[in-house]
Amino acid sequence: MYKKFNLSSVKKNTAKNQIELKFNFEIDEKSITSDTISLVASNGSRIDFDTKVVDDLIILTLKTWPDPNDTLHLLIKKEVKSIDGRLINSALRYKITFESEITSSVVIKE
């Protein structure tokens, strides 16, 4: 029986400013580049991040904190490969919101 290579889950860790992508097979680290995985803010600007691959997990650590309640668009191209050469079935797109109770800056007056 043939098993397809797929993304199993997307989790955000707001405290660490990270997004974790879990797949059902180990990842070929060479297939993970800024061309195959990208993050775009709601205003259209690209978000820079560092990538770490651990077995079947890709950890994206954002270099800057997203604006409170901003929605990021995660784009994963189908060129992402497993270690045995399987490609994702199709390109994927996810919306990720970093929720926050903070909606404005606090000003302290003396």
C-alpha positions as CSV (number, residue, x, y, z in Angstrom):
1,M,0.0,0.0,0.0
2,Y,1.4,3.4,-1.0
3,K,1.2,6.2,1.6
4,K,1.1,9.8,0.4
5,F,3.5,12.4,1.8
6,N,1.4,15.0,3.6
7,L,1.4,17.8,6.1
8,S,-0.1,16.4,9.4
9,S,-0.4,19.6,11.5
10,V,0.5,23.2,11.8
11,K,1.0,24.6,15.3
12,K,2.1,28.1,16.4
13,N,4.0,28.7,19.5
14,T,3.4,32.4,20.3
15,A,5.8,32.4,23.3
16,K,8.7,31.3,21.1
17,N,7.6,33.1,18.0
18,Q,7.6,29.8,16.1
19,I,5.5,27.8,13.7
20,E,5.8,24.1,13.7
21,L,5.0,22.0,10.6
22,K,4.6,18.3,11.2
23,F,4.7,15.9,8.3
24,N,3.9,12.1,8.1
25,F,7.5,11.3,6.8
26,E,10.9,12.6,7.6
27,I,11.9,15.7,5.6
28,D,14.7,16.1,3.1
29,E,16.4,19.2,4.6
30,K,17.8,20.2,1.2
31,S,14.3,20.7,-0.2
32,I,13.5,23.4,2.4
33,T,14.4,26.8,1.1
34,S,12.9,30.3,1.0
35,D,11.4,29.3,-2.4
36,T,9.6,26.2,-1.1
37,I,8.3,27.7,2.2
38,S,7.3,31.3,2.6
39,L,5.4,33.5,5.0
40,V,3.6,36.6,3.9
41,A,2.0,39.3,6.1
42,S,-1.5,40.6,5.4
43,N,0.0,43.7,3.9
44,G,1.9,41.6,1.3
45,S,5.4,41.8,2.8
46,R,7.5,38.7,3.2
47,I,8.3,37.6,6.8
48,D,11.9,36.5,7.4
49,F,12.4,33.3,9.5
50,D,15.0,30.8,10.4
51,T,14.3,27.1,9.5
52,K,15.2,24.0,11.5
53,V,14.4,20.5,10.3
54,V,14.1,17.7,12.9
55,D,13.0,14.4,11.4
56,D,9.4,14.9,10.3
57,L,9.2,18.5,11.8
58,I,10.0,21.8,10.3
59,I,10.3,24.7,12.8
60,L,10.0,28.2,11.5
61,T,11.3,30.8,14.0
62,L,10.2,34.3,13.0
63,K,13.0,36.9,13.0
64,T,10.6,39.7,14.0
65,W,7.4,39.5,16.1
66,P,4.2,39.8,14.1
67,D,1.9,42.7,14.7
68,P,-0.8,41.7,17.3
69,N,-3.7,39.9,15.6
70,D,-2.0,40.0,12.2
71,T,-2.8,37.1,9.9
72,L,0.2,35.5,8.1
73,H,-0.1,33.4,5.0
74,L,2.0,30.3,5.0
75,L,2.8,29.0,1.5
76,I,4.3,25.5,1.0
77,K,5.2,24.6,-2.5
78,K,4.9,21.0,-3.7
79,E,8.7,20.8,-4.2
80,V,9.1,19.9,-0.4
81,K,10.4,16.3,-0.3
82,S,10.6,13.5,2.2
83,I,13.9,11.8,2.7
84,D,12.9,9.0,0.3
85,G,12.1,11.5,-2.5
86,R,8.3,11.7,-2.2
87,L,6.8,15.1,-3.1
88,I,3.8,16.7,-1.4
89,N,0.6,16.0,-3.3
90,S,0.0,19.7,-4.1
91,A,1.0,23.2,-2.9
92,L,-0.5,24.2,0.4
93,R,-1.7,27.5,1.9
94,Y,-2.6,28.2,5.5
95,K,-3.7,31.3,7.4
96,I,-2.1,31.8,10.8
97,T,-3.1,34.5,13.2
98,F,-1.0,35.4,16.2
99,E,-3.8,36.4,18.6
100,S,-3.2,39.1,21.2
101,E,-5.2,40.9,23.8
102,I,-2.9,43.9,23.2
103,T,-4.4,46.1,20.6
104,S,-2.5,49.4,21.2
105,S,0.6,50.7,22.9
106,V,0.6,51.8,26.5
107,V,1.8,55.4,27.2
108,I,2.9,56.2,30.7
109,K,2.9,59.9,31.6
110,E,4.8,61.3,34.6
